[in-house]
Amino acid sequence: MIWLFLFTLTLTLGSVQSQSSSQDAFIIQYLERRLVQMEERLSLCEQNTISATQKTYDLSSEIRGYLSTLNTLRSEVKSQVDGVSVRVDRVERELEYLENKLPTQSDIEMEEVLLEQQIKAAELEQLKKKAAIHVENDCQTALSQVKSLKIVKRAGDPNGCWFKDPSEGSDKVYLFSGFRNNTILEYKSLKSFTKTSTPPANEVQLPFYWQGTGHVVYNGFLYCHKADTPNEILKVDLLNGSVVDSMLLPGAGNLPVYSLNPNTYVDMAVDELGLWVIHADPEYGGNLVITKLDKVSLTLEYTWDTQCRSRDAEGAFLICGTLYVVYNTRYGGRSTVQCLYDIHDTIHSAESPVIFFPKRYTSHSSIHYNPGDKQLYAWDDGYQTMYKVETRSNTQITSQ
């Protein structure tokens, strides 16, 4: 009996062990399959991550390329817009010029009458003030307004200068085309300069080249900056083209007198007090310096250092010993007088209002004041223009 019980127990235990081993093998196989699946998924995830990283890098590179192209296109568009703006302004000037060139016959006749009256009035006024031109204490007028603009003609290069000889009894008009030349065009009068039907101008050939746009003719003599020299000023007899005298202007030649006209280093001027020369001196921060010259011997009489800067300036002129500096932008715009210097210390720049030129868009390469007819002769991108100025006594200016 005991033997039978033991035999039965042995069979039972063997069956249980067999079942347990079978279950363990199944679990192990299941776990191995799950591990293989997890490894496959991890490998796939790693591959997807690498692919996504590469795509992100490629997209970033493509975006950087687009941004670079966009910046280039933006610069090109800005440049084209600026160019279109300049062209529109030039077309506007062309239309204005054509309108002035095609007036009615009655307007032409009226204009001639008014011009003759202005010339006669200027000559009479010049005779009345003959003595005052040479006496500093009698010159007590200052600029109060630039009143009107007249486009006289279009001739020559975009840069140049033109003016009348301000001396008594002279009606001659002179034209200097470009900023480096040896030829001057001389006209008998302003009327002959404006009319195309009159005989051609007298060409004056010089034995040297002049530089810049800062020349003047005074009493039949040309005062100019000799080309290829930093600061040599010549006095030339226009009857025979001979050099009468010369001088070296201290401090000149190192900096353009006006930053918007980089080819002009010396600017001559004439006012009621006589002959002047303007230059910019880097030793004074690039500010303008004015010098009074003896018109006969070119002797330096006196020099004044001003607080008027040459930066953003396009020109300047003197009236009764007061320097008026005209400023603009390098793209052209409305010219303004923003700085002045009075050698008599009667009026001061800080107390004087800004004086605006009447035209909206200008770009002057030269501005010359004529003390006889009280007008400014300017060269505006190839157009010869005249501005009529209004002056008042110094006491009126300072009291405002």
Sequence and secondary structure as in RCSB ss.txt:
>XXXX:A:sequence
MIWLFLFTLTLTLGSVQSQSSSQDAFIIQYLERRLVQMEERLSLCEQNTISATQKTYDLSSEIRGYLSTLNTLRS
EVKSQVDGVSVRVDRVERELEYLENKLPTQSDIEMEEVLLEQQIKAAELEQLKKKAAIHVENDCQTALSQVKSLK
IVKRAGDPNGCWFKDPSEGSDKVYLFSGFRNNTILEYKSLKSFTKTSTPPANEVQLPFYWQGTGHVVYNGFLYCH
KADTPNEILKVDLLNGSVVDSMLLPGAGNLPVYSLNPNTYVDMAVDELGLWVIHADPEYGGNLVITKLDKVSLTL
EYTWDTQCRSRDAEGAFLICGTLYVVYNTRYGGRSTVQCLYDIHDTIHSAESPVIFFPKRYTSHSSIHYNPGDKQ
LYAWDDGYQTMYKVETRSNTQITSQ
>XXXX:A:secstr
 HHHHHHHHHHHHHHHHHHHHHHHHHHHHHHHHHHHHHHHHHHHHHHHHHHHHHHHHHHHHHHHHHHHHHHHHHH
HHHHHHHHHHHHHHHHHHHHHHHHHHS  HHHHHHHHHHHHHHHHHHHHHHHHTTTGGG GGG  EEEEEEEEEE
EEEE S SSEEEEE  STT   EEEEESSEEEEEEEESSHHHHH SSS   EEEEEEEEEESS  EEETTEEEEE
BTTSSSEEEEEETTTTEEEEEEE TT SSS SBTTBTT S EEEEETTEEEEEEEEGGGTTEEEEEEE TTT  E
EEEEEEEEE TTEEEEEEETTEEEEEE  TT B  EEEEEEETTSSS GGGS  EE SSSSB EEEEEEETTTTE
EEEEETTEEEEEEEEEEEHHHHHH 
